[in-house]
Amino acid sequence: MAGLGNPGPSYAGNRHNAGFMVADALAGRIGSAFKRDRSRAQTATGRLAGLPVIIAKPASFMNLSGAPVASLAGFYKIPLERIVVVHDDLDLPFGTIRLKQGGGNGGHNGLRSVTHALGSREYYRVRIGIGRPPGGADPADYVLKDFGSAELKELPLVIELAADAVEVLLRLGLAAAQNQIHALGRSPA
């Protein structure tokens, strides 16, 4: 499982770091601390949903996330059908969680990098809705801003639901996970 985000404390609360936030929640669930890995990522290892997992936070910036994800997959011989990428999604209302396999990048440069590095789009994705920027603001600026005060009140529940989505996906597979998690969501996608 790779959570996408930007490294460093100045980015920690940004909307673009929702994937990192979920990775942190999952590492807490398995009782593992992140360690620097040879693949240019922070990794935590353990068991989740009864399966051995590697939870990764690429140490590169979002737009270069693909190389560390592909390096981890290659080193640990993780097949494409076992890779889960957790990321923010402008096209979903704030707090909406959606799961899918494959598809386009939707303008998300982190996904573009992962897709290019893996040579395929067919990895699993857990999408965390952050909503569109208000008033036609630039999406590139919006994703690099911290969540607003109203969002911060709900954010812990959103992160926990996204972490739950990863666990259900691993335990039950995509269709069952979609049925379970999407039923809890805020809006149909």
Secondary structure, 3 states (H helix, E strand, C coil): CEECCCCCHHHCCEHHHHHHHHHHHHHHHHCCCCEEECCCEEEEEEEECCEEEEEEEECCCHHHCHHHHHHHHHHCCCCHHHCEEEEEECCCCCCCEEEEECCCCCCCHHHHHHHHHHCCCCCEEEEEECCCCHHHCCHHHHHCCECCHHHHHHHHHHHHHHHHHHHHHHHHCHHHHHHHHHHHCCCCC
